[in-house]
Amino acid sequence: MSGSVFGNPNDPHLVIAGSARNYSPPVANGLLTRDIQDPKNPIVEDLAKSWEISKDGKTYTFKLHQGVKFHNVAPVNGRELTSEDAKYSLMRMMADPSVIVEKWRPRYQRATEFPKLTIDTPDKYTLVINLEEPFAPLLDSIAYVSSLILPREFVEQFPEKVILEGLIGTGPFMPVDYRHQQLATYRKNPDYWKKDSQGGQLPYLDGVDIVLFGDAQAAVAAFRARQIDVFTPNKTNMDVLKKEIPNAKPYISTTAHYLRIVINVTAKPFDDVRVRRAMHLAVDRQQIRDIIGDGITTISGPVTSPLYPDVANTMDWLMSQPGYRQPKTQDIAEAKRLMKEAGYENGFTVEFLGQATDADTGALLADQLKPLNIAVKVQVLDYNGIIVPRATNGEYQMATAIGTVVGADVDSVLAPGFTTGGSRNYSRYSNPAFDDLVRKEQRALTIEERRKYSQEAEKLLLEEAPAIWTTTSIGLMLAQPWVHNANRGIGAGSEYQMFGNVWMEKH
C-alpha cells in the first residue's frame, strides 16, 4: 500500500477526531451500525446478524455472520472474522490494559462510553457481553460510526499506523493512498461479504476518492465542471448549484454536531457560576442561527434538539427559558445584575479559541457580550495541534469546536462531556447531583425513565452553564444526477458509510 504515515490519532478506537470517523468506515464494519437511508437512523445489524438483550438489561448476546473475511493483505491474509476479533476491538475501545499500549491510555477518549463489563466468546460466531448493571447507551456505543472491528495481529504489528496507510478491515473498500488534508483513495474489496437485496455483489463502485478542498469555491467549481460526484456545500453554495444543475440531488439532515461555547469552569472568573450564567443569558441564539447557521440550523439545548426527540423537553419549553426567550431585554437585565453581584460590573477580557471557520462565531459572540462589558479576544488557532491540547490541559478560558460532536444517543452529550472525569469534559465541570442523574439515566430500563433523568440533567446544565449551547447543525450534501443511493445520517462522518451501496450511471 502506498501513502504517507498517518499517525495514531486517526485510529477509530481512540479520539473522536473527524479523521477517525471519516476515513475508516469504507474500510471496516462494526458489530452494529445505523441505517442512514432511514430518516430515524435506527440501529441495525452489520457484522452481527442478530442480537438479544436479557430482561434485566445485563446480558447482550450477538450472533455473527459466518464466512466474513478480512481484506486479503498481510498479516491477516483474508482470514475469517470471528467473535475473538469483536471481543478484542471492544476491549481496545474500552482501553482494557490487556490489549492496549499503556503509554497511550490517555488517547482512548471513547473508554468512558462503555460501562464495566466482561465479554465471553462461547464459539466463533457468538459474542456475549455481561454487565454489572444495565447501561442503556450500550447499543449506541457499539453502533457508533467508528466502533469498527479490526484484526488484532495487524493492530499489534503496526501500532503507529492503524489507519489509511494500512488499515485492514472487512469493509467494502481497501485503502490505497492518503495525503493529509488533500486526498484519500480506496479500491474495491473483491471479497466483500455483503450482498444487495437482489443477491448482487456489493460494493457497486470500483473505487472511491475523497478529495479535500482547501478552498470552498474550488470545490464548487469542481462540482460545476462534473469533476466530483458528491459535494458537502454550505447553504449559499448549495442554492447556487441547485439553480445551475436543477436535477442535482440535495440531501439535508440534522447532524450530531452542536455549536456550543465550552467554558473552563476552573479558570477565573468562570469558576463563579454567576458569570457563566450571565453569559448564557446574554447570548442571542436567534441571531446566531440566522447569521452563523444561515437560518437553517436549529436552536438547541443540551438535550432539547432534533437529535433526541424521545427524551427531550419540548421546543416550546426551551424557547421560553432564560437565555432562549425573546426579546432579550429581560435576560440582559438579569445578566447585568449577576455580573454586578459577582463583582464584575466593569467586565473583563476573555480569550476565545477557535478554528478559522469559527472566526465569525467569535466576532458575533464578542458583539453579544458587549452589554456585560466583556471583551472577547478571538484567537484563531490550529485545532489538532493547539486547541485540543490546550483544552485537554485546561489551558484556556472559552473555546468552540472542542467536544461539539456527539452520538445518536443522548448519553453521548451528558456523560463524556460533563460528568466528573468524563473523557471529553473540557469544561472540567464536576457536580455530584449531575453525575447521579446521568448514572440513573444510563441504568434506566424504559424510555420514560431515561426521559425523566435526561430532562432533569438538561435543566441543571442550563442553570450552571459549563457551556453555552446555541444550535444544532444541519448537514448538507449535493449529488450529481447520475449518483444513486447517496445519503447521510445524523452521525458525524456517517456520509462515509454510504459508499458500500452507492452506484452511478454512466455519464
C-alpha positions in Angstrom: 0.0 0.0 0.0 1.2 3.5 -0.7 0.8 6.7 1.2 2.5 8.7 3.9 2.4 7.6 7.6 -0.9 8.6 9.1 -0.4 9.0 12.8 -2.1 7.1 15.6 -4.6 9.9 16.4 -6.7 8.8 13.4 -7.2 5.3 14.9 -11.0 4.9 15.0 -10.8 3.3 18.5 -9.2 6.4 20.0 -10.1 10.0 19.8 -13.3 11.4 18.4 -11.4 13.3 15.7 -13.1 13.7 12.4 -10.4 11.8 10.5 -11.1 8.7 12.6 -14.8 8.9 11.8 -14.4 9.9 8.2 -11.7 7.7 6.7 -12.2 4.3 8.4 -15.9 3.5 7.6 -15.3 2.5 4.0 -12.6 0.1 5.2 -14.2 -1.7 8.2 -17.5 -2.8 9.7 -18.9 -2.7 13.2 -21.0 -5.3 15.0 -23.9 -2.9 14.5 -24.4 0.3 12.5 -27.1 2.8 11.8 -29.3 2.8 8.8 -28.5 6.1 7.1 -31.2 5.5 4.5 -33.9 5.7 7.2 -34.6 9.3 8.4 -34.8 7.9 12.0 -31.3 6.3 11.7 -32.3 3.2 13.6 -29.6 0.8 14.9 -29.4 -2.3 12.6 -27.2 -5.3 12.2 -23.8 -5.3 10.5 -21.2 -8.0 11.3 -23.8 -9.2 13.9 -26.7 -10.7 12.1 -28.8 -10.6 15.3 -28.7 -9.6 19.0 -30.7 -10.2 22.1 -30.9 -8.4 25.4 -31.8 -10.1 28.7 -34.9 -8.8 30.6 -32.7 -7.4 33.3 -30.6 -5.5 30.7 -27.4 -7.0 31.9 -26.6 -9.6 29.1 -26.3 -8.8 25.4 -25.8 -11.8 23.0 -24.6 -11.2 19.4 -24.7 -13.8 16.6 -22.1 -13.0 13.9 -22.4 -13.7 10.2 -20.3 -16.6 9.2 -17.8 -16.6 6.4 -16.9 -12.9 6.7 -13.3 -12.3 5.6 -10.8 -9.6 6.4 -9.0 -8.0 3.4 -6.6 -10.3 1.7 -3.4 -8.5 2.7 -0.6 -9.3 5.2 -0.5 -10.0 8.0 -4.2 -11.0 8.0 -4.3 -12.5 4.5 -8.1 -12.8 4.1 -8.7 -14.9 7.2 -12.3 -15.3 8.6 -13.5 -12.9 11.2 -14.5 -14.4 14.5 -16.0 -13.4 17.8 -12.5 -13.0 19.2 -11.9 -10.1 16.8 -15.0 -8.4 18.0 -14.0 -9.0 21.6 -10.5 -7.6 21.1 -11.8 -4.5 19.3 -14.4 -3.7 22.0 -11.8 -4.2 24.7 -9.4 -1.9 22.9 -12.1 0.8 22.7 -12.6 0.5 26.4 -8.8 0.8 26.9 -8.5 -2.6 28.6 -4.9 -2.8 29.8 -4.5 -6.3 28.4 -4.9 -5.1 24.8 -3.6 -1.5 24.6 -0.2 0.2 24.6 -0.3 1.6 28.2 1.6 4.8 27.4 -1.3 5.7 25.0 -4.0 5.2 27.6 -4.9 9.0 27.7 -5.7 8.8 23.9 -8.5 6.4 24.4 -11.2 9.1 24.7 -14.0 6.6 24.0 -13.3 4.5 27.0 -16.0 6.2 29.2 -18.6 5.4 26.6 -18.7 1.8 27.9 -19.6 0.5 31.3 -17.8 -2.2 33.4 -18.4 -5.4 31.6 -16.9 -8.8 30.7 -17.0 -10.5 27.3 -17.4 -14.2 26.5 -16.9 -15.9 23.2 -18.6 -19.3 23.6 -18.0 -20.1 19.9 -16.5 -18.5 16.8 -19.7 -16.7 15.9 -21.2 -15.8 19.3 -20.2 -12.8 21.5 -21.8 -12.3 24.9 -21.4 -9.0 26.8 -22.1 -9.2 30.6 -22.8 -6.0 32.5 -22.6 -5.4 36.2 -25.7 -3.2 35.9 -27.9 -2.0 33.0 -26.4 0.5 30.6 -28.9 2.0 28.2 -26.5 3.6 25.8 -24.5 0.4 25.1 -26.0 -0.3 21.7 -25.4 3.2 20.5 -21.7 2.9 21.7 -21.4 -0.3 19.7 -23.2 1.1 16.6 -21.1 4.4 16.6 -19.6 5.2 13.3 -16.0 4.5 14.5 -16.8 1.4 16.6 -15.2 -0.8 14.0 -13.8 -4.3 14.2 -10.1 -4.6 13.5 -7.8 -7.7 13.4 -5.5 -7.9 16.5 -2.4 -9.1 14.6 -2.5 -6.0 12.3 -3.0 -3.5 15.1 -0.3 -5.0 17.3 2.2 -5.3 14.4 1.7 -1.7 13.2 0.7 0.2 16.4 1.8 3.6 14.9 -0.2 3.4 11.7 -3.6 2.0 12.4 -5.4 3.8 9.6 -5.2 4.5 6.0 -1.6 3.6 5.2 -2.5 0.1 6.1 -5.9 -0.2 7.9 -7.3 -3.7 7.4 -11.0 -4.5 7.9 -13.9 -6.4 6.5 -15.3 -3.4 4.7 -16.3 -2.8 1.0 -13.1 -0.9 0.2 -9.3 -1.2 0.8 -7.1 1.9 1.3 -4.7 2.8 -1.4 -3.3 6.3 -0.6 -3.6 9.1 1.8 -2.3 12.6 1.6 -3.0 14.7 4.7 -5.7 17.3 4.1 -5.7 16.5 0.4 -6.8 13.1 -0.7 -7.9 9.6 0.4 -8.3 6.9 -2.1 -9.7 3.4 -1.9 -10.2 0.4 -4.2 -12.9 -2.2 -4.2 -12.6 -5.2 -1.9 -13.2 -8.1 -4.3 -14.0 -10.4 -1.4 -16.6 -8.2 0.3 -19.2 -10.3 2.2 -22.3 -8.2 1.7 -24.9 -8.6 -1.0 -27.7 -6.3 -2.0 -31.4 -7.2 -1.7 -31.4 -9.0 -5.0 -28.4 -11.1 -4.1 -26.0 -8.9 -6.2 -22.4 -8.4 -5.0 -21.5 -5.2 -3.2 -19.9 -2.7 -3.5 -21.0 -1.4 -6.9 -18.2 1.1 -7.3 -14.7 0.1 -8.3 -13.1 2.7 -6.0 -13.6 5.9 -4.1 -11.6 9.1 -4.0 -12.2 11.5 -1.1 -10.9 14.9 -2.1 -10.3 17.6 0.5 -10.5 21.2 -0.9 -8.8 24.0 1.0 -11.0 26.5 -0.9 -14.8 26.1 -0.9 -15.0 27.8 -4.3 -12.6 25.4 -5.8 -15.0 22.6 -4.7 -17.9 24.4 -6.2 -16.1 24.8 -9.5 -15.2 21.1 -9.5 -18.8 20.1 -8.9 -20.0 22.5 -11.6 -17.5 21.0 -14.0 -18.7 17.5 -13.2 -15.3 16.5 -11.8 -16.7 15.4 -8.5 -19.8 13.3 -7.9 -20.8 14.2 -4.3 -20.2 17.5 -2.5 -20.9 18.9 1.0 -21.5 22.6 0.5 -22.8 25.4 2.7 -26.3 26.7 2.1 -25.3 29.5 -0.2 -23.2 27.3 -2.5 -25.9 24.6 -2.4 -28.6 27.1 -3.5 -26.3 28.4 -6.4 -25.5 24.9 -7.6 -29.1 23.8 -7.4 -30.1 26.6 -9.8 -27.3 25.8 -12.2 -27.9 22.0 -12.0 -31.6 21.6 -11.3 -31.6 17.8 -11.4 -28.7 17.6 -8.8 -29.9 15.7 -5.7 -29.9 17.5 -2.4 -29.7 15.7 0.9 -30.4 17.6 4.1 -30.2 16.1 7.6 -29.7 17.1 11.2 -26.2 16.2 12.2 -24.9 15.2 15.6 -22.9 18.4 15.9 -23.6 21.3 18.2 -22.4 24.8 18.0 -21.7 25.4 21.7 -19.2 27.6 23.6 -17.3 25.5 26.1 -16.2 27.3 29.3 -13.3 26.2 31.5 -15.1 26.4 34.9 -11.8 26.2 36.8 -10.4 29.4 35.2 -11.3 32.7 36.8 -13.7 34.4 36.5 -15.6 31.4 35.2 -15.3 29.5 38.4 -18.2 31.8 39.5 -21.4 30.3 38.3 -23.0 33.8 38.2 -20.6 34.9 35.5 -21.3 31.8 33.4 -25.0 32.2 33.9 -24.8 35.9 32.9 -23.1 35.0 29.6 -25.7 32.2 29.0 -28.4 34.8 29.4 -26.8 37.4 27.2 -26.1 35.2 24.1 -28.8 35.6 21.4 -29.4 32.1 19.9 -31.8 33.5 17.3 -29.1 35.8 15.9 -26.5 33.0 15.9 -28.9 30.8 14.0 -29.7 33.5 11.4 -26.1 34.7 10.9 -23.8 31.8 11.6 -26.3 29.0 10.7 -27.7 30.5 7.5 -31.1 30.4 9.1 -31.4 26.7 8.7 -29.8 25.4 11.9 -32.0 24.5 14.9 -31.8 26.4 18.2 -30.9 23.7 20.8 -30.2 23.0 24.4 -28.0 20.1 25.6 -30.9 17.6 25.2 -33.7 19.5 23.6 -32.8 19.3 19.9 -33.8 17.3 16.8 -31.3 14.7 17.8 -33.1 13.3 20.8 -36.8 13.6 20.4 -37.6 10.6 22.6 -36.1 12.1 25.7 -36.1 15.9 25.1 -38.1 18.6 26.6 -40.4 20.3 24.1 -39.0 23.1 21.9 -41.7 25.4 23.2 -40.4 24.8 26.7 -36.8 25.5 25.6 -37.7 28.7 23.8 -39.5 30.0 27.0 -36.4 29.5 29.1 -34.0 32.3 30.3 -31.3 32.7 27.7 -33.6 31.5 24.9 -36.6 33.6 25.2 -37.2 36.7 23.1 -36.9 39.6 23.3 -33.6 39.7 25.2 -34.4 42.7 27.4 -35.3 40.8 30.5 -32.3 38.4 30.1 -29.8 41.2 29.6 -31.0 43.0 32.7 -30.7 39.8 34.8 -27.2 39.2 33.3 -26.0 42.6 34.3 -27.4 42.1 37.8 -25.5 38.8 38.1 -22.2 40.4 36.9 -22.5 43.2 39.4 -23.3 40.7 42.2 -20.2 38.6 41.2 -18.0 41.7 41.3 -17.6 42.1 37.6 -19.8 45.0 36.8 -16.9 46.6 34.8 -16.4 43.4 32.9 -13.2 41.6 31.9 -11.3 40.3 28.9 -11.6 36.7 27.8 -9.7 34.7 25.3 -11.8 32.7 22.8 -10.2 29.8 20.9 -11.5 28.7 17.6 -10.5 27.4 14.2 -10.5 29.6 11.1 -14.2 28.6 10.5 -15.1 29.9 14.0 -13.9 33.4 13.5 -17.4 34.7 12.6 -18.8 33.0 15.7 -16.2 34.6 17.9 -16.9 38.0 16.4 -20.6 37.7 16.9 -20.1 36.4 20.5 -17.9 39.5 21.2 -20.7 41.8 20.0 -23.3 40.0 22.1 -21.3 40.2 25.3 -20.5 43.9 25.0 -23.5 44.9 27.2 -21.8 43.0 30.0 -18.5 44.8 29.4 -16.9 41.5 28.4 -14.3 42.0 25.8 -13.7 38.8 23.7 -10.3 38.3 22.2 -10.6 35.8 19.4 -7.7 33.5 18.8 -7.8 31.5 15.5 -5.6 28.5 16.0 -4.8 25.0 14.7 -7.4 22.6 16.0 -5.4 19.4 16.5 -2.1 21.0 17.2 -3.0 23.7 19.6 -6.7 23.9 20.6 -7.2 20.3 21.6 -4.0 20.0 23.7 -4.7 23.3 25.4 -8.3 22.3 26.1 -7.3 18.9 27.4 -4.8 20.5 29.8 -7.3 23.2 30.9 -5.1 25.9 29.5 -7.9 28.1 28.0 -10.9 30.2 29.1 -13.5 29.7 26.3 -13.5 27.8 23.0 -15.7 26.4 20.4 -15.2 23.3 18.2 -14.0 21.1 21.1 -16.4 18.4 22.2 -19.1 19.5 19.8 -19.5 16.2 18.0 -21.9 13.8 19.8 -23.5 10.5 19.1 -27.1 9.5 18.3 -27.9 8.7 21.9 -28.4 11.4 24.5 -25.9 9.9 26.8 -23.1 11.0 24.4 -23.9 14.6 25.3 -24.2 14.1 29.0 -21.6 11.6 30.2 -18.4 12.2 28.3 -18.8 15.9 28.2 -20.0 16.9 31.7 -19.7 14.1 34.3 -16.8 14.2 36.7 -13.8 12.7 34.9 -15.7 12.4 31.5 -13.4 11.7 28.6 -14.4 14.9 26.8 -15.1 17.0 29.9 -13.1 20.0 28.6 -15.2 22.3 30.9 -13.8 20.5 33.9 -17.3 20.6 35.3 -18.0 18.5 38.4 -21.3 18.2 40.1 -22.3 15.1 42.1 -26.0 15.8 41.6 -25.4 15.9 37.8 -23.3 12.7 37.9 -26.1 11.0 39.8 -28.7 12.0 37.2 -26.6 10.6 34.4 -26.0 7.4 36.2 -29.7 7.0 36.7 -30.3 7.8 33.0 -27.8 5.2 32.0 -29.3 2.5 34.2 -32.9 3.2 33.2 -34.7 0.3 31.6 -37.5 2.3 30.0 -37.5 5.3 27.7 -39.8 7.1 30.2 -37.2 6.8 32.9 -34.4 8.0 30.6 -36.6 11.0 29.6 -37.1 12.0 33.2 -33.4 11.9 34.1 -32.2 13.5 30.8 -34.6 16.4 31.2 -33.5 17.0 34.8 -29.9 16.8 33.7 -30.5 19.4 31.0 -32.1 21.8 33.4 -29.1 21.6 35.6 -26.7 22.2 32.8 -28.7 25.2 31.6 -28.7 26.6 35.2 -24.9 26.1 35.8 -23.7 26.8 32.2 -20.5 24.9 31.9 -21.1 25.5 28.2 -23.4 27.8 26.2 -25.5 25.8 23.8 -26.8 27.6 20.8 -27.7 25.5 17.7 -27.6 22.0 16.2 -26.1 21.9 12.7 -27.7 20.8 9.5 -25.8 18.6 7.2 -26.0 19.4 3.5 -24.9 17.2 0.7 -25.4 17.5 -3.1 -25.1 14.6 -5.5 -24.8 14.7 -9.3 -27.9 13.4 -11.2 -26.2 10.1 -12.0 -25.4 9.2 -8.4 -27.8 6.8 -6.7 -28.2 5.6 -3.1 -26.2 8.6 -1.7 -27.3 9.7 1.8 -26.0 10.8 5.1 -27.1 10.0 8.7 -27.2 12.2 11.8 -23.8 10.9 13.0 -20.7 12.9 12.1 -18.9 11.0 9.4 -21.9 8.9 8.6 -21.8 10.1 4.9 -18.7 8.0 4.5 -20.8 4.9 5.3 -22.8 5.2 2.1 -20.1 4.1 -0.3 -20.9 0.4 0.1 -24.3 0.9 -1.6 -23.8 3.9 -3.9 -24.0 3.3 -7.6 -23.7 5.6 -10.6 -25.0 5.7 -14.2 -22.5 6.2 -17.0 -22.2 9.8 -17.9 
